[in-house]
Amino acid sequence: MSHTAMLPLCVSLLLICILKNDFMGSSYVQGFKMAAVQPGFPRNISTNNEKVKAAARATVNKYNNMSNDKFLFKELEIQRAMIQIVKGTKYMLQTKIARTVCTKNESVDLDNCDIQKDNTLKKAYSCYSEVWNITWMHVIKVLVLHCKEIPDTQLLNYSGASIFWERDSNLV
């Protein structure tokens, strides 16, 4: 093979070596592996964030659609919120919900429903939910919803902000 014919081959090999070193070097490979193994980490987010509140409302709507209760429930307090960026946004919430005076056969806005004051009808739950929001597709989906009834002994008369004692670690 002549020297002139080998020149393109040598240039190609040199280019391959340079590219391999640049893109397959230890820092790139390490960074790539880290990104592939650990996509967006969940992180804490304010419970006052409007998108967190919307995710909590989606949680309550899902609960109301799944329950056989005659009354609607609504969120009382978002205790904890985490966010994870995945294909869209995933919210992981710990939320307290309570029975309202509004029945399911009424067409009402939950914001206009008062919390049940009748001691025989009061009921509250601590719920963990994961809500997936794919904004560009206009999709909000509750992927996980687990609720545990809060015993009557931990309920107080509703005074406006919350009907619960201070945070109880047993309710998590």
N, C-alpha and C positions, 0 to 999 in steps of 0.2 A: 504494500500500500504506500502511495507516495505521501510526502510530507504535506502537500496541499490537500489531499483527501482526508488526512488525519486531523487537520486543523478544526473543522466543524465538530468532529467527534471529541476532541480535547476540550473545546469550549463547552460543549454539552455536558461532559463529565464534570468540569470545573463548576458550571452553573448548578448541577445537581448537588455537588458537595457543599456549595455555599448555601443553597436553599435548605438542604438537610440540616446543616449546622444551625442556621437561623431559626427554622421552624421546629426542629426536633431537639434543640438544645435543652439542657436540663431545666432552665427556668420556664421555657414555653411548655414543655411536657408536664412539668410539675403544676403550672398554672392551669393547664388544660384539664389535667386529672382532678384537681381540686374543684374546678367548675363543674365537671361532669358528675362527680360524686356528691357534691354538696350544692345543689341549686339554691335559690333564695332561702336563706335561713328565716325561720319565724322570729319576729321581734315584737316587743311591746309597742302599743300605740295607745294614745289617749282614749279613754272611754267617752269623752265628749266630742270626738271626731264625728262629723256628720255622716260619713260613710259607714262608720262603726254603728251609729244609731240606725241607719237604714238596714244594716245586716241584722241587728237585733230585732227590728220590726219584721224582717223576713223570717226570722226564727219563730217569733210569736205567731205569725200568719200560718206557718207550717204546723205549729202545735195546735192552733185552733182548727185547722183542716183535718188533723189526725185524731183529735180527741172526740169523745162522745158526750162531752159536757154540754149542758144546755146553754151555759154562759160563755162569753168570750173572755179570753185572758189578754193581758197586756204587760209589757215590760215595766218593771219598777226601777230596776237598777242594773246597770252593766257593771259587774264587779271587776272583770278583767277582760282585756282585749289584746290579741296578738294579730299580726298581719304577716302574710307570706306571699311574695310575688312568685307566682307560678304562671301557667297559661291563663292570665288574668290575675285576680287578687283573691286570696283565701283569708277569711277572717275566722279566728278561733275565739269564741266568746264564752264567758261564764256570766249568765244573766239570771236575775230573779224575776219571775213572772207571777202575777196574781189574778184571781178571778175578778171580773168587773160586774157591774149591774146590768150590762147590755147582754141581750140574748142573741143567739146565732141567727134567729129568724128575722132580726132587725137589720136594716141596711144602714150601718152607722160607721162613722170615723172613730177608730179606737182612741184617738186623742180626746174625743168628747165623752168617753166612757169613764165613769168614776169607779174606783176600787170598791169592791163589795164591803159594806160595813156591818151587815148582819152576821153575827158570830156563828150562826148555824150554817151559813153559806160561804164563809171565808175559806179560801184555799190558796196556797202558794207553792211554787216549785222553784228549785234551783236547777237551771238547765245549762248543759254544755252543748255548744253547737259549732259546726264548721260550715261557713257560708262561702260559696264560690261566686265571685262576681266577674263576669266576662263582659266588660264595658262595651267593647266594639261590636258585640253580638246582642247587646241588650238582654243578657241572661243573668239572673240571680238564682242560685240553686242552693238549697240547704242539703248538704251532703251527709251530715251527722247531726242527730238530735237525741240527747239523753237527758231526761228530766227526773228529778227525785223530789218527792213531796217534802215540804218543810213542815215539821211537826208544829201543832198549834201552840205549844209552849214557847216557841220562839217568835210568835207573832205578837205585835203590839197593835193598839188602835192606830189606824192610819192618820198621820198628822200632816201629810203633804209630801215630804221628801221620801220617806221610806217607812214601811211598816215592820221593819226588822230590827233586832238588836244589832249591835256592832258586829262586824265580820266574825263569823264563827268558822274556824278552820275545819270543823267536822263536816261542813256543808259543801266542800269542794268537790 
